[in-house]
Amino acid sequence: MEEPDHDETGPDGADEKSDELLPRRRPTQERSKRKFDALLASSRDLLTDVGFESFTCEEVAARAGLPIGTLYQFFGNKYVIVCELSRQDLRGVQHELADFDGEIPSLDWLRFLDRFLDHLAGLWTSDRSRREVWLAMQSTPATRATGVIHEKAFAAQVERMLAPLTPRTPRAKRMLLAEVLVHVVYSMLNFSVQDGQSHEDAVAELKRLMGAYLLVTEKESESRR
C-alpha cells in the first residue's frame, strides 16, 4: 500500500511559501522510492534524447514502465520534473564540493580551484543531460525562479568556504561574490559544451576568470584592516 499523498504545493507544483517548483510528495517507502527514481532516470534519458520541447510526461511514464497516474502522484507537470532533475544535479555537486572543503585558505588554493573546475567540466562532458537540464530550466519564469533558488543554495555553501579566504569581507558582500561565482561557472560550463565550441579553451578561460576574481577578492579583504 502506498503512503498517503502529502501535497504541500500549489496546483502547478510550486511551493506556496517559496515559489520553488517541488514534487507533490517525496516517497518514504522503498517501493515508492524505486518508482520515483525510475521516473527521474527515464526523464533524464528522454530529455537527452529529444530535448525539452518534445519532452512529455506520457513518454516518461511509458519509458519507466509505469502508469501515467503514478507519475502524477509525484509530479504535477514536466516543469516540476525538470526542476527535480536540477535539484538532483545540485545535490551531487554540493556533495562533491564538500569533499574539497578545508583546502581553502591553503596557499595552494588556486590548484584546488583548478581541480574542482576540471571535475565539474568532466561532469558536463560525460553527462549530456546536465546541459539539457540547465537549458530546460530556462524555459519558463517558474523554472528560472526555481533555478535561482538552487544557485543560491549552492552559493551559500561556497560563501562558507570563502570565509577563511576573505575573513574581513562582510558576509553580505561575500554572499554576493559567491553568487557571482556560481552563476558564471554554470553559464560558462554550458557555453563550453555548445556545438562548435572548444570545451578545453572555454574551461581554461573560466579558470583564468575565476582565479583573477578570487585573487582580487582576497586582496580586497586583506586591505580591510
N, C-alpha and C positions, 0 to 999 in steps of 0.2 A: 504493500500500500504506500502510495506517495505521501510525502509530508504535506501539510497544509500550505496553501499558496499565500504567503505574507507579502502583499503588494504595497510597497511604500512609495511608489512612483505615480506620476500623473498618467493620463491616457496615452501619451506618446512615449512613455518611458523616462521622462525627465523627473529627477528628484525634486520634489516640491520645495525643498529647502535651499538647494544649491544650483538648480538648473543643469545639473550633470545628468546625462543620459545613462541610466543604470538598468540592469536586468530587473524583470518583475520580481524575481526571487532568486536566491542562491541556494542550491541544494545542500542538504546536510547528510542525507542518506547515501550510501555508497552507490546504489543502483541509479539514483537520480544524478549523482555526480558523473557517472560514466556517460549518461545521456547528454548532460550539459557539455562535457568535454568533447564528446563525439560531434556535437553540433558546432562547436568552435573550430575543431580540426577541419570539418567539412567546409565551414565558412572560409577559413584561411586558404584552403585548396581552391575553392571556387573563385574567390577574389583574385587569386594569382592567375587562374586560367582565363577568366572572362572580363575582369575589371569590374569596377563598382556599378557602372551604368547598367550592365546586364546581370548583375547580381540579384537573385530573388530568394526569398525565404522558402518558397516551394522547392527550389532546386537544392538548397541547403539541406532541408529535411530528407529529400529523396536520396542525396548522397550519403547522409548519415544512416539511412535505412530506418527512419523514424516517422511517425505520423506528423503532419503539419501542426496538429493540435498540441503535440508535445513541445514543439519549438515555441509556440505562442504561450505555453505555460511559463517559459523563461524569458522570452524576448518579445517586446511589443512590435518591433519592426526591424528592418535591416540596418537602420541607423544605430539602434541600440546594440546590435550585434557587432558592428564595426568598432563602436566605442569600447566594447568589452575586449575585442582583439587588441586595440590600442593600449588598454589598461594591462592586458596580459604582457605585451611587449615592455611596457614601462616597468612592471614588477621585475621582469628579468634583468633589465639594465640596472635598476636600483640595487638588486641583489649583487650583481657583478661589481658595481661601483663600491659597495660596502667592503668587498674583498681588498680594494685598494686603499681603504680608509686607514689613516695613521701614517701614510707616506708623505703627507704634507704637514708641516713645513720642512721637510728634509732639504738639504742643499741640492739634492738630485731630483727635485720635484718636476723639472722640465722633462726628465726621462720618464717619470711617471705619466705625465701628460701625453707624451708620445705613445707610450704603451697602451694607455687607455683609449686614445683615439684610434690607434691601429686595431684594437679589439672591437670597437664599435663599427669601424669601417668594414671589418671582416664579417660582422653580422649582416650588414647591408648588402654585401656582395654574395654571401652564401644563402641568404633567405630573401627571395624576391618579394615575399608577402609583406615585409616591413615597409617597403616603399608604397605598395598598393594600399596598405592600411593607412599610411600617412596621407596619401592623396585622397582616399575616401573620407578621411576626417575633415578635409577642406570643403566638402560637398554642400553643407548647409550651415546656417548660423548656429543651430543647436549642436551639431557635431564639432564645429570650430570652438564653441564655448566650452564644450567638454574637453577638447584638446588643450585649451588654455589651462584648465584645472589640472590636467595631467602634467603639463610643463611646470606649473607652479609647485606641484608636489615634488617633482624631480629637482627643481631649483632649490627647494628648502633643504634637501639633502646636500646639494652642492654648497649651499651657503654655510652649512655646519662644517664642511670640510675646509672651506676657505678661511674660517675664523682664525686658526693659528697663523695663517699666512698674512692676514690683514687684521691684527689684533686691535689697532687703533681706528679702524674704519667703523663708523656707526652701522648697526645691524641693518637698518632700513636700506642704507646705501649698498651694503654687501649683498642683500637680497636682490636688489636691482641688478647688480653685477652678475649674480648667479643666473637670474632670469635671462639676461642678455646672452650669457654663455650657452645656456641650454637651447635657446631659440636659434642661435647662429649655428651651433653644432648640428641640430636636427635638419635645418634648412640646407646646410652645406652637404650633409651626407646624402640627402635626397637629390641634390644637384649633382653629386658625384656619380650617381648611377643612371643619369639620363642617357639616352641614346646619343652616341657620338661624342660623349664627354669622357675625357681621360680620368678615370677614378683615382689613380695614383697621384696625378698632378693636383686634382681638387683637394685630396686629403693632405698633400704637402702644404698647400696654401692655407688650409684650415689650421694646421699645426703652427704655421708662422703667425697667423692671425691670433690664435688663442695664446700662444707664448708671449707675443708682444703685449697683448691686452693684460695678461696676468702680471707681467713684469712691471708695467706702468702702475697697475693696481697696488702691487707690493710696495713700490717706491713711494706712492702717494700715502700709503698707510704709515710708512716709516717717517715721513715728514710731519705727521700729526703729533709732534712731541711738545 
